């Protein structure tokens, strides 16, 4: 069995991947809070932004962490279509969970449905991303650790959505995003602890792209999207701020003197 290295670059990839998870979570939570304050197409657009932010953050976290993953005795390549599919799955399934919360008439039922759907989306993205690995050997998993990683994803997603429904202050959202980032990272590394690789030496060329050829440029691009979207959200006034501006522009007329 090949020796697995989860931090080939030391603490760089775990810390950077955690930062990406936190940024995606913070942005997604802020957008969900904005959505719950809005109506009509505005709510839909905020929820779409939340889904893309959380999905992008989770995907970027996973593959930044994978930049530090290595197996002795074999090179590693990535199947490009499957890797892109894992990103789309993350956005679509997480989007389903976010919309379940955003449009739920029963908050509790919406939270449970959204948490389960979003958590399964996180887990699906992780294992679909792992299915994109190409190496000289066979990848297998410890079932108990796989089940634990899925459970962590569902609990983390439910807790994050609960925070979006019940916590609106920027400081509280920041703390919630740090916790969610830690939970997503825990899910990732729990899933990676479940991995076992039986290496089969081969002189043939592996199919797919290397991490630096494909994963790194895509992760940089998606990371840039997160930062730019975070700046847009930070500069966009909330519903309360818009109401305050409108009140300042049209002050209440003083009562007529008797």
C-alpha positions as CSV (number, residue, x, y, z in Angstrom):
1,X,0.0,0.0,0.0
2,X,1.4,3.4,-1.0
3,X,2.2,6.0,1.7
4,X,-0.2,9.0,1.6
5,X,1.1,12.5,2.2
6,X,-1.7,15.0,3.0
7,X,0.6,18.0,3.5
8,X,3.4,17.9,0.9
9,X,3.9,21.6,1.3
10,X,3.6,21.7,5.1
11,X,1.0,23.9,6.6
12,X,0.5,26.0,3.5
13,X,-2.2,24.0,1.8
14,X,-4.2,23.2,5.0
15,X,-4.2,26.8,6.1
16,X,-5.0,28.2,2.7
17,X,-7.8,25.7,2.1
18,X,-9.3,26.5,5.5
19,X,-9.2,30.2,4.5
20,X,-11.0,29.5,1.2
21,X,-13.7,27.5,3.1
22,X,-14.2,30.3,5.6
23,X,-14.5,33.0,2.8
24,X,-17.0,30.9,0.9
25,X,-19.0,30.2,4.1
26,X,-19.0,33.9,5.2
27,X,-20.1,35.1,1.8
28,X,-22.8,32.4,1.5
29,X,-24.2,33.3,4.9
30,X,-24.2,37.0,4.2
31,X,-26.0,36.4,0.9
32,X,-28.5,34.1,2.6
33,X,-29.2,36.8,5.2
34,X,-29.7,39.4,2.4
35,X,-32.0,37.0,0.6
36,X,-34.2,36.5,3.7
37,X,-34.6,40.3,3.8
38,X,-35.6,40.5,0.2
39,X,-38.5,39.5,-2.0
40,X,-39.2,38.5,-5.6
41,X,-36.3,38.3,-8.0
42,X,-34.0,40.0,-5.5
43,X,-34.3,37.1,-3.1
44,X,-33.7,34.6,-5.9
45,X,-30.6,36.4,-7.1
46,X,-29.2,36.6,-3.5
47,X,-29.8,32.9,-3.1
48,X,-28.1,32.1,-6.4
49,X,-25.1,34.1,-5.2
50,X,-25.1,32.3,-1.9
51,X,-25.1,28.9,-3.6
52,X,-22.3,29.8,-6.0
53,X,-20.3,31.2,-3.1
54,X,-20.7,28.2,-0.8
55,X,-20.2,25.7,-3.7
56,X,-17.1,27.6,-5.0
57,X,-15.6,27.9,-1.5
58,X,-16.1,24.2,-0.8
59,X,-14.6,23.1,-4.1
60,X,-11.7,25.5,-3.8
61,X,-11.0,24.3,-0.3
62,X,-11.0,20.7,-1.4
63,X,-8.7,21.1,-4.4
64,X,-6.3,23.6,-2.7
65,X,-5.9,20.9,0.0
66,X,-5.4,18.3,-2.7
67,X,-2.4,20.3,-4.0
68,X,-0.6,19.0,-1.0
69,X,-1.7,15.4,-1.5
70,X,0.7,12.8,-2.8
71,X,1.2,9.0,-2.9
72,X,4.6,7.4,-2.9
73,X,5.3,5.2,-5.9
74,X,2.9,7.0,-8.3
75,X,2.2,10.3,-9.9
76,X,-1.3,11.9,-9.7
77,X,-3.4,13.3,-12.5
78,X,-6.9,14.6,-12.6
79,X,-9.7,13.8,-15.0
80,X,-10.7,17.3,-16.2
81,X,-14.4,16.7,-17.0
82,X,-15.1,14.9,-13.7
83,X,-13.3,17.7,-11.8
84,X,-15.4,20.4,-13.5
85,X,-18.5,18.2,-12.9
86,X,-17.7,18.1,-9.1
87,X,-17.8,21.9,-9.1
88,X,-21.2,22.0,-10.9
89,X,-22.6,19.4,-8.5
90,X,-21.4,21.4,-5.5
91,X,-23.2,24.5,-6.8
92,X,-26.4,22.8,-7.9
93,X,-26.9,20.6,-4.8
94,X,-25.9,23.3,-2.3
95,X,-28.2,25.6,-4.3
96,X,-31.1,23.2,-3.7
97,X,-30.4,23.3,0.0
98,X,-30.1,27.1,0.1
99,X,-33.3,27.6,-1.8
100,X,-35.1,25.1,0.5
101,X,-34.3,27.4,3.4
102,X,-34.9,30.7,1.5
103,X,-38.4,29.7,0.4
104,X,-39.5,27.4,3.2
105,X,-42.8,28.3,4.9
106,X,-42.0,26.0,7.8
107,X,-38.5,27.2,9.0
108,X,-37.7,24.0,10.9
109,X,-38.6,21.7,8.0
110,X,-36.7,24.0,5.6
111,X,-33.7,24.0,7.8
112,X,-33.6,20.2,8.1
113,X,-34.2,19.7,4.4
114,X,-31.7,22.4,3.4
115,X,-29.0,21.1,5.9
116,X,-29.4,17.5,4.6
117,X,-29.3,18.6,1.0
118,X,-26.4,21.0,1.4
119,X,-24.4,18.5,3.5
120,X,-24.9,15.7,0.9
121,X,-23.8,18.3,-1.8
122,X,-20.6,18.9,0.1
123,X,-19.9,15.1,0.4
124,X,-20.9,14.5,-3.2
125,X,-18.4,17.1,-4.4
126,X,-15.7,15.6,-2.2
127,X,-16.1,12.1,-3.4
128,X,-16.7,13.0,-7.0
129,X,-13.5,15.1,-6.9
130,X,-11.7,12.0,-5.5
131,X,-13.2,9.9,-8.3
132,X,-11.4,12.3,-10.7
133,X,-8.0,11.1,-9.4
134,X,-5.9,9.2,-11.8
135,X,-2.9,7.2,-10.4
136,X,-1.1,3.9,-10.8
137,X,-3.1,1.8,-8.4
138,X,-6.5,1.3,-6.8
139,X,-8.2,3.7,-4.4
140,X,-10.4,2.3,-1.7
141,X,-12.1,3.7,1.4
142,X,-12.8,2.8,5.0
143,X,-16.6,2.8,5.2
144,X,-16.8,4.0,8.8
145,X,-14.7,7.1,8.1
146,X,-16.7,7.8,4.9
147,X,-19.9,7.7,6.9
148,X,-18.4,10.0,9.5
149,X,-17.3,12.5,6.9
150,X,-20.8,12.6,5.4
151,X,-22.3,13.1,8.9
152,X,-19.9,15.9,9.6
153,X,-20.9,17.6,6.3
154,X,-24.6,17.4,7.1
155,X,-24.2,18.6,10.7
156,X,-22.0,21.5,9.5
157,X,-24.3,22.5,6.8
158,X,-27.4,22.4,9.1
159,X,-25.5,24.5,11.7
160,X,-24.5,27.1,9.1
161,X,-28.0,27.4,7.7
162,X,-29.3,27.8,11.2
163,X,-26.9,30.6,11.8
164,X,-28.1,32.3,8.6
165,X,-31.6,32.1,9.8
166,X,-31.0,33.3,13.3
167,X,-27.8,35.4,13.3
168,X,-27.6,38.6,11.4
169,X,-24.8,40.7,13.0
170,X,-21.5,40.8,10.9
171,X,-19.5,39.7,13.9
172,X,-21.7,36.7,14.6
173,X,-21.7,35.7,10.9
174,X,-17.9,35.9,10.9
175,X,-17.7,33.6,13.9
176,X,-20.2,31.2,12.2
177,X,-18.1,31.2,9.0
178,X,-14.9,30.3,11.0
179,X,-16.8,27.4,12.6
180,X,-18.2,26.3,9.2
181,X,-14.8,26.5,7.6
182,X,-13.4,24.3,10.4
183,X,-16.2,21.8,9.9
184,X,-15.8,21.7,6.1
185,X,-12.0,21.2,6.5
186,X,-12.7,18.5,9.1
187,X,-15.0,16.7,6.7
188,X,-12.4,16.9,4.0
189,X,-9.6,15.5,6.1
190,X,-11.8,12.8,7.7
191,X,-12.7,11.7,4.2
192,X,-9.0,11.7,3.2
193,X,-8.2,9.6,6.3
194,X,-10.6,7.0,4.8
195,X,-8.5,6.7,1.6
196,X,-6.3,3.7,1.0
197,X,-4.2,3.3,-2.1
198,X,-2.8,0.0,-3.4
199,X,0.0,1.1,-5.8
200,X,0.6,-0.8,-9.0
201,X,3.9,0.3,-10.6
202,X,3.5,1.1,-14.2
203,X,5.7,2.8,-16.9
204,X,2.7,4.1,-18.8
205,X,1.7,7.7,-19.0
206,X,-1.2,8.6,-16.8
207,X,-4.2,10.3,-18.4
208,X,-5.5,13.7,-17.3
209,X,-3.9,16.9,-16.2
210,X,-1.5,17.6,-13.3
211,X,-2.6,19.7,-10.4
212,X,-0.4,22.6,-11.5
213,X,-1.7,22.4,-15.1
214,X,-5.4,22.5,-14.2
215,X,-6.3,22.6,-10.5
216,X,-4.0,25.5,-9.5
217,X,-5.1,27.9,-12.2
218,X,-8.8,27.1,-11.7
219,X,-8.5,27.4,-7.9
220,X,-6.8,30.9,-8.3
221,X,-9.7,32.0,-10.7
222,X,-12.4,30.8,-8.3
223,X,-10.6,32.3,-5.3
224,X,-10.5,35.6,-7.2
225,X,-14.3,35.3,-7.9
226,X,-14.9,34.8,-4.1
227,X,-12.9,37.9,-3.2
228,X,-14.6,40.1,-5.8
229,X,-18.0,38.9,-4.9
230,X,-17.3,39.4,-1.2
231,X,-16.3,43.0,-2.0
232,X,-19.5,43.5,-4.0
233,X,-21.6,42.1,-1.1
234,X,-19.8,44.2,1.5
235,X,-20.4,47.4,-0.6
236,X,-24.1,46.6,-1.3
237,X,-26.5,48.3,1.2
238,X,-28.8,46.1,3.2
239,X,-32.5,46.5,3.3
240,X,-32.3,48.3,6.6
241,X,-29.6,50.7,5.2
242,X,-31.7,51.4,2.1
243,X,-34.7,52.2,4.4
244,X,-32.5,54.5,6.4
245,X,-31.3,56.3,3.3
246,X,-34.9,56.7,2.0
247,X,-36.0,58.0,5.4
248,X,-33.1,60.5,5.4
249,X,-34.0,61.7,1.9
250,X,-37.7,62.1,2.7
251,X,-38.0,63.1,6.3
252,X,-41.4,63.1,7.9
253,X,-43.2,66.5,7.4
254,X,-43.6,68.4,10.7
255,X,-47.1,68.6,12.0
256,X,-49.0,71.8,11.1
257,X,-49.1,74.4,13.8
258,X,-52.5,74.6,15.4
